[in-house]
Amino acid sequence: MVTPWKQQLRYYADYPDHVKVQLPALSPTMETGTIVSWHKKEGDKLNEGDLLAEIETDKATMGFETPEEGYLAKIIVPAGTKNVAIGKLVCIIVSDEASVTVFKDFKDDAPASPAPSAPTPATPPPSPVTPPAPAAPTAPSAPKPLPTTPGERIYASPLAKRLAAEKGLSLQGLIGSGLYGAITSKDLAGASVAVSQPAITATGVPGVDVPVSNIRAVIAKRLLESKQTIPHYYLSIDVKMDAALEMREQFNKMLEKDKIKLSVNDIIIKGMAMACKKVPEGNSAWLGEIIRQYNNVDVSVAVSTESGLITPIVFSADTKGIVQISKDIKALATKAREGKLQPQEFQGGTITLSNLGMFGIKNFSAIINPPQSIILAVGTTETRLIPAKNEKGFTISQFMSVTASCDHRTVDGAVGAQWLSAFKNFIENPTTMLL
């Protein structure tokens, strides 16, 4: 079977055999991308699987691996170029090192053509039909890197960003040593400690204009679409957490030698999955002509990153133990914050969890992640005094407030109440989740 990359092999009278690498669609909703940095320079040897470039999509900043073995003959789109259309030629690869110099003055004047699409997830959401993105103009040759100034976007590798954040360093003013001026981790030696500085604003402008990233634009588009097209309704309930917290403490003592520590979130994910098996309408999607009830429960978990919100997925959470769920979510959250998630790790999902309890939030209502039917908003766990007929006149218990946002097209009010009641029962009697 011929791969999409092999199909890009072209033969020209004036050029030796070469592969034209186009910007692929790395997510179903991606229309354009930004070339954040190139990890190879022209003339470099390429082995299949090498990290070639970093691309900011509508979901995350992702590593783009070398599709072919050979030599990088020409970089067409330099680092820092925004709004590169899907299908736009970004670089050329040749099999023979001697052919590299032939492409020194090569220019691409052709419009963007359709590129390989992103892999389809196990439980894909329907993608809206969108007009083809306009072709990006031919990128000029890369200028000599200049120090960044306040207000400009800073192009840096994810590792450099993470190290700078951990050490409290400012990337402002640094001259990157990466390709086309991208800041790398080795450039941090000259970075200064970040200090608060007054914003530089134009006369009469009461603030700073922040460029909208691809990720932020898609978040805005999808959430607006959700609120405008989905008939939300909200159900709230208090969940007694004493038994779940006790079970978690016992498990953590048993798992201490294995250096595994379960969180309340891990138990909540399991409880959501089991509630979906008991009330399958909660594990459904509105697809226009049909309502699909999924067999597996794939729980999307909202994770906040520097780039914006992303929802990595714990697949088949209904069949996994709490320990495995804990391992999955820790690995996914780390990859999300480092910008290393693969498309199949965050595309799809059948129900979503959003937990703000770690910030002391008591309760809130979340916006449904279409085409899913339910998103569960979880608040903090707090101690409450419960009146009782004993010497003290009260008992002490731990309670957590949760709110389910439901799609009334797929989940009627009574059914939503049944799902939330099932979730409450599983968390308050956590051993039943192990049956």
N, C-alpha and C positions, 0 to 999 in steps of 0.2 A: 504494500500500500504506500502510495507517495505522500509524504508529509507536506503540510502547507509551506514549510520553509524550502523544501526541495523544489516546490513549484515556482519559487521566486528566482530560480536559476535562469539567467538570460544569456543570449549569445549576440554579440555585436561585432560588426566588422572592425570597428575602431578600438574595441576593448577586449581583453582576454576574458575567459569564463569567470563569472563572479556571481555572488548572491546579494540581492538587494533586500536589506532588512527593513521592514516597515514597522511602524508603531502599532502593536496589536491591541485589541480590546481586552484589557485585563480584568474587567468586570462587566456585567450585563448592562449597567447604566452609564458606562464610561463613553464620553463623546470626544473629549480631548484630554491631553496629558501634558505634564511639565517634565522636561529632562532636567532632573536635579543635578546629577553629576555623571561623568564618564569615569569608569574604573580602568579603562584601557586607553592607550593612546595610539595614534596611527602608526602602523608598522609592527605593533605588538603581536606576538603569537597567541592564538586563541585555542583553548581546549574546550570541548563541549561541556557545558555546565559551569564554566567560569563566570563570575559576576562581571557583566559587561557595563551596565549602567544602572542608575537609580531613577525610577520614574514615579512621579506623584500622580496618582489616579484620583478618581472621585471618591475613593474609599480610604486609601492609605498610600504612604510612600513605600514602594516595593522594589526589590532587587530584580533586575532583568538579566537573565542568564544568556550566555552565548548560544545561539541556535545552531551554529555550524563550527566545525574545526577549520582552522586556516589562519589568515592574517587580516588584521583590521586595516583595510586599505584607505578608507575615507570616512571621516565623521561629517555627516551632512548637516545635522542639527546640533549646534553647540549646547553645552550645559547652560542652564538658566533660561532656555527658551520656553515660554509659556504657550498654552493653548495650541499645542501641536495636534493636528487632526489625526484621527484614527486612519491608518493606511498611508500616512506620510512616510516617505523614505527618510530614515534616520542615519543609516550607515551602510557601508559596502564591505563585504568580506570576500577575500580571494583565497584560493588554495595554495598558490605559489608565492613565496616571499618576493620574488623578482617582479611580480605584477603590481606590487604596492605603488611604486613610483608612477605607474601609468595613470593612476587616478588622482594624482596630485591636484590637477586643475579641474577635476570633474565637478559639474554643477547639475543640480536637479531642478528642472523647470516643469516637470509633470505634476498635475494635480494629484491629491491623495486618492488612492484606490482602496477598495475594501480590504481589510486586514483580517487575519485569523481571529475568530471570536474567542471569548473567554470560555473555559470549560464549564459545562452545565453542572450545577450542584445537585445533590441527591434530592432535595426538596426545593426546586427553584421557584422564586416568585415570578409572576408574569411581568415581562418587561414592556413598558409603554412604547408605542411606535414613535420614533423621533426622526426628524428630518436629518439628512446627512450633514455632518459638520463641515463647515467651509474649509477649504484647503489653507493651510498655514503658508505665509509667504516664505520664500527661500531665505534661510537663515544666513546672515552675513558671517564672514569669517570671524573667529573668536578674537576679541580685543585682548590686550594685555591686562591681567587682573589689576584692579584698583581697590584701594581700601574702601570698605563699606562706610556709608554715612548714615546718620539717624534717619529713619523713615524708609530706607531701602530694604528690600527683602534680602536676607542673608542665606546664601546657598552653602550648605554644609552637610556632611555625611551624617546618618543617624547616630553613629558611634560618637562623632564629635559633639553633636547636640547633647547626647546623654551624659558624656563626661563633663561637658561644660556646666550642665544643670547640677550634677552631683557635686562639683567643686565650686559652684557659685561664680563661674567665670563668664565674662562678657565676650561675645563673638564680634561685637561692633568694632569696626576699624581694623580687623585682621585681614591680611592678604593671604588667601588660600594658596596652597601649593598643589592642590589637585588640578585635574584638567579643567581648563577655562575658569580658574580662580576659585573652585569649590574648596571650602575649608575642610581639612582632614584632622584626625586626632593629633597628628604630630605638630600641627600648627598651634596647638593650645599652649605651648611653652611661652609664647609671647602675649598670652591673653591676660587682661587685668581683671581684678575682682569686680563683679557687676555692682554698680551703685545706682541708686535712683537718681534720674536726671529729669529736669523739667522738659516737657514735650515741646518740640519746636513746631510752632503752628504759624500758619499764614495770618496776616492781619485780618481780624474780624472773624476768624474761624475758631470756635470754642472747642477744639479737640484735635485729634489726629485721625486721619483717614487710614484705615487698615485694609489692605487689599484682601479681597475674598478669594480664598483658596478653592481648588476644585472640590475638596472634601466638604468645606463649609457650604459651598453652593448647592451640592447635592443634598446635604442634610436639610437645608432650608427648603429645597424643592419638595423633598419627600414628606417632610413634616407638614408643610402647608397643604400638600395634596391629601394627606391623611385626615387633617382636621376639616377640610372642605368637602371630602367625598365619603368619609366613614361616619355613620351615625353612632358616635361614642355614647356609652352610658357607664356609670361608675358605681361599684359596690365596695364597701369598706367593712372590715371586720377586725376584731382584736383576737390575737392568737396567744394562748398561754404557752410560754416557752420553757417552763421548768423541766419537763421530761426530756425535751430535745437538748437542753443545755447539760443536763446530767449525763445523757448518753454521749454527747460530744466529749465531755470531760473524761468519761471512762475509756472511750476509744482512743483519745489522745495519750492517755497513760499507757495503754497497750501498744500504741504505735511509736512511742517515744524513742525506742531503740532503732527504729527505721527512719527516724527524723521526718516523720509525716505528722502534720498538724492540720486537723480538720477545722473548717470555719463554719459559722452559722449559714453562710451562703451555700456551702456544699449541701447541707441538709435541706435548705429551701429548694434548691434545684431538683433534688430527688423527690421532694414532696409535690412540686409542680408536675413532674413527669408522671407520678403515680395518680395524681388527680385527673390528668388527661386520659389515662387508661380507664379510669372509672367513669369519667364523663367525656366521651370522645368528641363531643361538639366543641369543647374548648381547644381541641387540637386540630382545628380546621382552617380553611382559607376560602375567601370569597373570590371566585375566578370568573365572575360574570354570568356565564350560562350554567355553571355548576358550583356546588360547594364541595370542596375536597376535604375528606377526613383522613388524615395521615395515619399510617400504621405505626411508624416510629415516632417517638417524641424527641425532637431536636431542639434543645433549649438555647436560644440566643441570650447572651449575657452582656448587658450594656457596660462598656469599659470606656472611661474618659482618657484621651491621649492629648498630647500637645497639639496635634493636628485637628482634633475634633472627636466626636463620638463614633465608636465602632462596636459591632456586636458579634464577637467570635462565638462559635457554636459548640456546645457539648452534644455530640451526636448520640442518638439512642440512649438518652439518659435514663429511660425507663428500664433498660436491661443492665445498667451498670451499678456497681456498688458505690457507696459514698466515697470510699478511698480512691477509686478510679476517677470519679467525678472531680475530686479535689486535685488529683494530679493533672487532669485535663485542663481545668480552669486556670491553674497556676501557670502552666506552660503557655496557654493561649493568651493570658493577660500579659505575660512578659513579652511575647512576640508582638502583641498589639502595640505596646508602649514603645517598642524598639522599631516599629514599622516593618516587621518581617513576616506578617501574616500572609499566607497564600490565599488567592481568591476563594478556593473551595472551603477555607476555614471560617469565612464570615458571610458567605452567600447562601441564602436559604433560611433554614430555621422554621419551626412550626409554632413557637410561643416564645415570649421574651420576658426576661427578668431585669428590672432596674432597681438597684438597691442604693439608697442614699443614707442608710442608717448610720454609717461610719462618720457622717457629718453632723449627727445629732438631730436630723430631720425626723419629726414624729410621723407625719404622713404627707402624701402628695399624690397627684394624679398624673400618670404618664400618657404620652401620645402613642397610639397603636402603630406598630411596625408593619405596614401593609406587605403582603395580603393576609397576614396573620389575624387571628380573631381576638386574642387576649394579650395584654401586657400587664404584669404584676408589679406594682410599685411598693417597695418595702421600706418601712421606716425603722427607727432605732428600737432597741429593746430597753424597757424601763421597768423599774421596781414600783409596784403598787401595793397599797394596803387594802385587803379584802375583809369586810366585816365577817366575824365568825363567832360562834357560841363556844368560846374557850376563856381561859383565865385572862388573857390579854384583850380579848374582844375583837381580835383581827388576826389574819394570817398575811404573810408576805409572798407575793408571786411576781414572776417576770412576764411582761406582756409585750408583744410586738404588733404594731398596727400595719395592716396591708390594705391596698386598694387595687382592685382589678378593673382595668379599662377594657370594655367589651364592645365588639362590633355587633350591633343589633340585627344586622342582616343575617348573621350566621348563628348568633347566640342570643336566644330570647332571655328576658330578665330572670325567669324562674330557672332556666338552665345555667345561667351565669351564677346564680345563687347556689345551685347544687355543686357547681365546680369549686366555688370558693369554700363552701362548707366541707367538701371532700378534702381540699388542701388543708384546712384548719384541723380536721380530724387526724390526718396523717402526721402533721407536725406535733400535735398535742399527744399523739400516741405513736411515737416514731418507730417502735419495734414492729408495727404493722407493715411498715415499708419494706421490711426484711423478709416477709412471708412470700 
